[in-house]
Amino acid sequence: MSENFGYIDIILLAIMAGFILLRLRSTLGKGADNMPMKARFTQTQANEEFVKTTVNDEPKQDESKFNEQTFVKGAEAAYEIIINAFAQSDRKTLKPLLTKDLYKSFDDVIKERSVKKITSDMTFIGIKETKVLDVNVVGSVHKVKTKFVSEIVNCLKNDKGEVIEGNPEQIKLVTDVWVFQKDLKSNDPTWYLTELSSEEETKH
């Protein structure tokens, strides 16, 4: 069985969607009409592509234990995958990585961009910092609050290729805080992203 906090489990994240559409528009980076430039995560069924490329490399360990180092590596991989897929309107990648309700929210925004003939031009430069802020344990249920600080260049363009929002020459330093939840004794391999927020963006 793959490591509990390995790449596969983290990529199999699922967000409980209550206020997700609002969060998409207000906390995950903004474009024209406050449309998000980046996005997030997942469902119980693995993306076969990710399984094939990583499952054989997963080390073995006690499924009931939290390994922060491995968790961080997997979380970083998922963070980049989802941000890029959303910016590219890549439904094929997004769909197996999102809950049904969350996928609908993402899809609504993608459709809105399409109707307005707006494209997202985003370059993910990299993650500068990933930090586990808190691990809250109640029985076998773990909630892991994680901060990501990343550098991103993004802008929105109209159908003529003109920049209508953002600056393709400017790097944004973006801070996101996500809370992942999993019952370590459950056979369900899914990590659920239960909360997300963004701190103030700075530019340089």
VENZI-V197042 format. One record per residue. N is the residue number from 0. RES is the residue in three letters. OMEGA is omega in radians with two decimals (none if undefined). Layout:
# VENZI-V197042
N/RES/OMEGA + N/RES/OMEGA
This chain:
# VENZI-V197042
0/MET/-3.07 + 1/SER/-3.12 + 2/GLU/-2.98 + 3/ASN/-3.13 + 4/PHE/-3.11 + 5/GLY/-3.09 + 6/TYR/-3.05 + 7/ILE/-3.11 + 8/ASP/-3.10 + 9/ILE/3.14 + 10/ILE/3.13 + 11/LEU/-3.13 + 12/LEU/3.07 + 13/ALA/-3.13 + 14/ILE/2.99 + 15/MET/-2.74 + 16/ALA/-3.02 + 17/GLY/-3.08 + 18/PHE/-3.00 + 19/ILE/-3.09 + 20/LEU/3.08 + 21/LEU/3.13 + 22/ARG/3.12 + 23/LEU/-3.07 + 24/ARG/-3.00 + 25/SER/-3.02 + 26/THR/-3.02 + 27/LEU/-3.13 + 28/GLY/-3.01 + 29/LYS/3.04 + 30/GLY/3.12 + 31/ALA/-3.10 + 32/ASP/3.13 + 33/ASN/3.09 + 34/MET/-3.09 + 35/PRO/3.08 + 36/MET/-3.13 + 37/LYS/-3.00 + 38/ALA/-2.99 + 39/ARG/-2.23 + 40/PHE/-1.84 + 41/THR/-2.98 + 42/GLN/-3.04 + 43/THR/-3.12 + 44/GLN/-3.09 + 45/ALA/2.95 + 46/ASN/-3.03 + 47/GLU/-3.13 + 48/GLU/-3.12 + 49/PHE/3.14 + 50/VAL/-3.09 + 51/LYS/-3.04 + 52/THR/-3.04 + 53/THR/-2.98 + 54/VAL/-3.11 + 55/ASN/-3.12 + 56/ASP/-3.06 + 57/GLU/3.07 + 58/PRO/-3.12 + 59/LYS/3.04 + 60/GLN/-3.14 + 61/ASP/-3.08 + 62/GLU/-3.07 + 63/SER/-3.07 + 64/LYS/3.12 + 65/PHE/3.09 + 66/ASN/-3.03 + 67/GLU/-3.10 + 68/GLN/-3.14 + 69/THR/3.09 + 70/PHE/-3.11 + 71/VAL/3.14 + 72/LYS/3.14 + 73/GLY/3.13 + 74/ALA/3.11 + 75/GLU/3.13 + 76/ALA/-3.14 + 77/ALA/3.14 + 78/TYR/-3.12 + 79/GLU/-3.13 + 80/ILE/-3.07 + 81/ILE/3.12 + 82/ILE/-3.12 + 83/ASN/-3.11 + 84/ALA/-3.14 + 85/PHE/3.13 + 86/ALA/-3.12 + 87/GLN/-3.08 + 88/SER/-3.08 + 89/ASP/-3.10 + 90/ARG/-3.10 + 91/LYS/3.11 + 92/THR/-3.08 + 93/LEU/-2.96 + 94/LYS/-3.13 + 95/PRO/-3.11 + 96/LEU/-3.06 + 97/LEU/2.97 + 98/THR/-3.11 + 99/LYS/-3.11 + 100/ASP/-3.13 + 101/LEU/3.11 + 102/TYR/3.12 + 103/LYS/3.12 + 104/SER/3.10 + 105/PHE/-3.10 + 106/ASP/3.10 + 107/ASP/-3.14 + 108/VAL/3.10 + 109/ILE/3.11 + 110/LYS/3.14 + 111/GLU/3.10 + 112/ARG/-3.11 + 113/SER/3.14 + 114/VAL/-3.13 + 115/LYS/3.14 + 116/LYS/3.12 + 117/ILE/3.08 + 118/THR/3.11 + 119/SER/3.11 + 120/ASP/-3.04 + 121/MET/3.03 + 122/THR/3.09 + 123/PHE/-3.09 + 124/ILE/3.11 + 125/GLY/3.11 + 126/ILE/3.13 + 127/LYS/-3.10 + 128/GLU/2.96 + 129/THR/-3.07 + 130/LYS/3.01 + 131/VAL/-3.08 + 132/LEU/-3.08 + 133/ASP/3.01 + 134/VAL/-3.13 + 135/ASN/-3.08 + 136/VAL/3.03 + 137/VAL/-3.02 + 138/GLY/3.13 + 139/SER/-3.13 + 140/VAL/3.12 + 141/HIS/2.97 + 142/LYS/-3.05 + 143/VAL/3.12 + 144/LYS/-2.99 + 145/THR/3.10 + 146/LYS/3.05 + 147/PHE/3.00 + 148/VAL/-3.06 + 149/SER/3.07 + 150/GLU/-3.07 + 151/ILE/2.98 + 152/VAL/3.14 + 153/ASN/3.05 + 154/CYS/3.05 + 155/LEU/-3.13 + 156/LYS/3.07 + 157/ASN/-3.07 + 158/ASP/3.08 + 159/LYS/-3.13 + 160/GLY/-3.13 + 161/GLU/3.12 + 162/VAL/3.14 + 163/ILE/3.11 + 164/GLU/3.11 + 165/GLY/-3.09 + 166/ASN/-3.12 + 167/PRO/-3.13 + 168/GLU/-3.00 + 169/GLN/3.12 + 170/ILE/3.06 + 171/LYS/3.02 + 172/LEU/-3.02 + 173/VAL/3.10 + 174/THR/3.09 + 175/ASP/3.05 + 176/VAL/-3.13 + 177/TRP/3.05 + 178/VAL/3.12 + 179/PHE/-3.14 + 180/GLN/3.09 + 181/LYS/2.99 + 182/ASP/-3.03 + 183/LEU/3.12 + 184/LYS/-3.13 + 185/SER/3.05 + 186/ASN/3.09 + 187/ASP/-3.08 + 188/PRO/-2.98 + 189/THR/2.88 + 190/TRP/3.13 + 191/TYR/3.03 + 192/LEU/-3.00 + 193/THR/-3.13 + 194/GLU/3.03 + 195/LEU/3.11 + 196/SER/3.09 + 197/SER/3.03 + 198/GLU/-3.09 + 199/GLU/3.11 + 200/GLU/3.02 + 201/THR/-3.10 + 202/LYS/3.06 + 203/HIS/none
